[in-house]
């Protein structure tokens, strides 16, 4: 079943995982990635919720400025552990450092979700948080995972959707950990579809 709307959905992301989540939920949408400048800007004074809310807003706003009509979906996701914000790893060594920090510890995944309707520029931003724990994996398990390359492009250097048996959700949304909080999107969308 494809969910149609008078206002087309536009995903402001190049993430294959976000595309997959939207498609699996039956949404009809187009993809318009935001400019790189809309996806950067870490401020050391920001909390993880503030950071993801701001970046989701920037991404949605960037694409909205290039959109005549529709509902733009902007999202940004980070992991946080011991007060450190963990975005996408720069390289394998950076991924190893992130996973060493996470192993054996509780951590959180935050996603900022921004909906921006054109042409009236109505917009809203919400933040979802999921609490997880990573088993105290061995150095050998960590090295084996790094060798797969599955950590590339993923906040916190791991992909929950990869079926890892050493990462467990304690509380919150599974789709949030994958990169797009679908439950929150379902709650927000109806108000944006009312014209």
One Martini backbone bead per residue (centre of mass of N, CA, C, O) as a GRO file, in nm:
protein
  195
    1UNK     BB    1   0.093   0.038   0.025
    2UNK     BB    2   0.043   0.370  -0.080
    3UNK     BB    3   0.104   0.689   0.052
    4UNK     BB    4  -0.089   0.957  -0.022
    5UNK     BB    5  -0.063   1.314  -0.116
    6UNK     BB    6  -0.110   1.643  -0.182
    7UNK     BB    7   0.163   1.649  -0.028
    8UNK     BB    8   0.460   1.586  -0.101
    9UNK     BB    9   0.732   1.391  -0.024
   10UNK     BB   10   1.058   1.501   0.110
   11UNK     BB   11   1.381   1.375   0.136
   12UNK     BB   12   1.652   1.520   0.332
   13UNK     BB   13   1.844   1.265   0.205
   14UNK     BB   14   2.113   1.010   0.141
   15UNK     BB   15   1.999   0.783   0.311
   16UNK     BB   16   1.926   0.451   0.273
   17UNK     BB   17   1.779   0.400   0.546
   18UNK     BB   18   1.560   0.618   0.520
   19UNK     BB   19   1.441   0.521   0.259
   20UNK     BB   20   1.362   0.239   0.358
   21UNK     BB   21   1.169   0.320   0.587
   22UNK     BB   22   0.967   0.477   0.410
   23UNK     BB   23   0.903   0.250   0.210
   24UNK     BB   24   0.810   0.032   0.421
   25UNK     BB   25   0.565   0.237   0.511
   26UNK     BB   26   0.439   0.340   0.214
   27UNK     BB   27   0.577   0.584   0.100
   28UNK     BB   28   0.560   0.861  -0.113
   29UNK     BB   29   0.878   0.975  -0.252
   30UNK     BB   30   1.142   1.205  -0.256
   31UNK     BB   31   1.490   1.289  -0.323
   32UNK     BB   32   1.671   1.569  -0.150
   33UNK     BB   33   1.963   1.661  -0.090
   34UNK     BB   34   2.148   1.836   0.100
   35UNK     BB   35   2.369   2.047   0.147
   36UNK     BB   36   2.664   2.024   0.306
   37UNK     BB   37   2.628   2.291   0.478
   38UNK     BB   38   2.366   2.163   0.634
   39UNK     BB   39   2.552   1.911   0.777
   40UNK     BB   40   2.704   2.119   0.956
   41UNK     BB   41   2.795   2.214   1.284
   42UNK     BB   42   2.964   2.193   1.563
   43UNK     BB   43   2.872   2.267   1.900
   44UNK     BB   44   3.013   2.242   2.212
   45UNK     BB   45   2.744   2.353   2.373
   46UNK     BB   46   2.578   2.127   2.271
   47UNK     BB   47   2.346   1.911   2.289
   48UNK     BB   48   2.226   1.645   2.135
   49UNK     BB   49   1.936   1.759   2.092
   50UNK     BB   50   2.027   2.034   1.976
   51UNK     BB   51   2.189   1.931   1.736
   52UNK     BB   52   1.969   1.758   1.585
   53UNK     BB   53   1.762   1.985   1.559
   54UNK     BB   54   1.935   2.183   1.394
   55UNK     BB   55   2.013   1.993   1.156
   56UNK     BB   56   1.727   1.923   1.066
   57UNK     BB   57   1.647   2.215   1.006
   58UNK     BB   58   1.868   2.275   0.797
   59UNK     BB   59   1.796   2.053   0.594
   60UNK     BB   60   1.499   2.127   0.546
   61UNK     BB   61   1.547   2.425   0.467
   62UNK     BB   62   1.728   2.379   0.223
   63UNK     BB   63   1.512   2.217   0.058
   64UNK     BB   64   1.271   2.415   0.079
   65UNK     BB   65   1.409   2.646  -0.093
   66UNK     BB   66   1.383   2.416  -0.350
   67UNK     BB   67   1.063   2.410  -0.291
   68UNK     BB   68   0.731   2.454  -0.380
   69UNK     BB   69   0.597   2.161  -0.296
   70UNK     BB   70   0.559   2.021   0.030
   71UNK     BB   71   0.708   1.772   0.252
   72UNK     BB   72   0.981   1.809   0.450
   73UNK     BB   73   1.238   1.573   0.555
   74UNK     BB   74   1.438   1.614   0.842
   75UNK     BB   75   1.746   1.445   0.959
   76UNK     BB   76   1.929   1.366   1.271
   77UNK     BB   77   2.203   1.148   1.392
   78UNK     BB   78   2.317   1.046   1.723
   79UNK     BB   79   2.551   0.948   1.951
   80UNK     BB   80   2.579   0.885   2.319
   81UNK     BB   81   2.872   0.877   2.545
   82UNK     BB   82   2.988   1.007   2.820
   83UNK     BB   83   2.924   1.301   2.672
   84UNK     BB   84   2.972   1.195   2.382
   85UNK     BB   85   2.959   1.274   2.050
   86UNK     BB   86   2.850   1.037   1.787
   87UNK     BB   87   2.906   1.018   1.479
   88UNK     BB   88   3.057   0.976   1.198
   89UNK     BB   89   3.316   0.811   1.097
   90UNK     BB   90   3.617   0.888   0.932
   91UNK     BB   91   3.743   0.604   1.019
   92UNK     BB   92   3.856   0.313   1.147
   93UNK     BB   93   3.988   0.431   1.403
   94UNK     BB   94   3.744   0.597   1.490
   95UNK     BB   95   3.556   0.354   1.516
   96UNK     BB   96   3.716   0.207   1.734
   97UNK     BB   97   3.692   0.428   1.951
   98UNK     BB   98   3.385   0.422   1.972
   99UNK     BB   99   3.349   0.116   2.043
  100UNK     BB  100   3.523   0.127   2.300
  101UNK     BB  101   3.333   0.321   2.448
  102UNK     BB  102   3.059   0.147   2.421
  103UNK     BB  103   3.156  -0.097   2.548
  104UNK     BB  104   2.962  -0.191   2.827
  105UNK     BB  105   2.750   0.048   2.758
  106UNK     BB  106   2.548   0.291   2.787
  107UNK     BB  107   2.337   0.457   2.540
  108UNK     BB  108   2.247   0.712   2.296
  109UNK     BB  109   1.991   0.794   2.052
  110UNK     BB  110   1.957   1.079   1.840
  111UNK     BB  111   1.673   1.248   1.680
  112UNK     BB  112   1.606   1.483   1.445
  113UNK     BB  113   1.277   1.616   1.342
  114UNK     BB  114   1.179   1.779   1.033
  115UNK     BB  115   0.898   1.964   0.928
  116UNK     BB  116   0.836   2.119   0.592
  117UNK     BB  117   0.605   2.333   0.449
  118UNK     BB  118   0.507   2.382   0.115
  119UNK     BB  119   0.459   2.728   0.089
  120UNK     BB  120   0.401   2.817   0.414
  121UNK     BB  121   0.640   2.731   0.627
  122UNK     BB  122   0.563   2.510   0.801
  123UNK     BB  123   0.718   2.406   1.118
  124UNK     BB  124   0.885   2.120   1.289
  125UNK     BB  125   1.054   2.001   1.595
  126UNK     BB  126   1.184   1.683   1.699
  127UNK     BB  127   1.291   1.449   1.964
  128UNK     BB  128   1.456   1.137   1.976
  129UNK     BB  129   1.508   0.863   2.219
  130UNK     BB  130   1.750   0.593   2.267
  131UNK     BB  131   1.827   0.313   2.468
  132UNK     BB  132   2.141   0.145   2.506
  133UNK     BB  133   2.346  -0.162   2.485
  134UNK     BB  134   2.677  -0.285   2.501
  135UNK     BB  135   2.856  -0.531   2.494
  136UNK     BB  136   3.165  -0.672   2.614
  137UNK     BB  137   3.349  -0.690   2.372
  138UNK     BB  138   3.598  -0.807   2.205
  139UNK     BB  139   3.868  -0.740   2.016
  140UNK     BB  140   3.792  -0.951   1.802
  141UNK     BB  141   3.503  -0.854   1.747
  142UNK     BB  142   3.578  -0.569   1.670
  143UNK     BB  143   3.767  -0.638   1.432
  144UNK     BB  144   3.556  -0.795   1.267
  145UNK     BB  145   3.364  -0.556   1.227
  146UNK     BB  146   3.561  -0.358   1.093
  147UNK     BB  147   3.618  -0.550   0.842
  148UNK     BB  148   3.326  -0.509   0.707
  149UNK     BB  149   3.235  -0.184   0.694
  150UNK     BB  150   2.948  -0.131   0.842
  151UNK     BB  151   3.030   0.150   0.995
  152UNK     BB  152   2.990   0.318   0.758
  153UNK     BB  153   2.789   0.604   0.798
  154UNK     BB  154   2.755   0.558   1.124
  155UNK     BB  155   2.637   0.635   1.411
  156UNK     BB  156   2.877   0.503   1.633
  157UNK     BB  157   2.980   0.263   1.428
  158UNK     BB  158   2.679   0.138   1.395
  159UNK     BB  159   2.429  -0.114   1.286
  160UNK     BB  160   2.139  -0.232   1.396
  161UNK     BB  161   2.037  -0.352   1.113
  162UNK     BB  162   2.281  -0.579   1.109
  163UNK     BB  163   2.228  -0.786   1.356
  164UNK     BB  164   2.351  -0.732   1.626
  165UNK     BB  165   2.411  -0.927   1.930
  166UNK     BB  166   2.566  -0.660   2.100
  167UNK     BB  167   2.296  -0.484   2.063
  168UNK     BB  168   2.059  -0.315   2.289
  169UNK     BB  169   1.738  -0.230   2.354
  170UNK     BB  170   1.583  -0.070   2.631
  171UNK     BB  171   1.465   0.219   2.511
  172UNK     BB  172   1.261   0.267   2.239
  173UNK     BB  173   1.333   0.330   1.907
  174UNK     BB  174   1.446   0.149   1.638
  175UNK     BB  175   1.429   0.353   1.395
  176UNK     BB  176   1.606   0.565   1.530
  177UNK     BB  177   1.871   0.398   1.514
  178UNK     BB  178   1.864   0.382   1.197
  179UNK     BB  179   1.749   0.720   1.132
  180UNK     BB  180   1.409   0.711   1.163
  181UNK     BB  181   1.137   0.815   1.348
  182UNK     BB  182   0.839   0.671   1.270
  183UNK     BB  183   0.648   0.736   1.504
  184UNK     BB  184   0.690   1.042   1.497
  185UNK     BB  185   0.608   1.084   1.206
  186UNK     BB  186   0.314   0.978   1.242
  187UNK     BB  187   0.239   1.210   1.443
  188UNK     BB  188   0.317   1.469   1.259
  189UNK     BB  189   0.188   1.448   0.966
  190UNK     BB  190  -0.120   1.516   0.982
  191UNK     BB  191  -0.087   1.829   1.030
  192UNK     BB  192   0.062   1.867   0.740
  193UNK     BB  193  -0.194   1.752   0.562
  194UNK     BB  194  -0.353   1.989   0.648
  195UNK     BB  195  -0.514   2.249   0.435
   0.00000   0.00000   0.00000
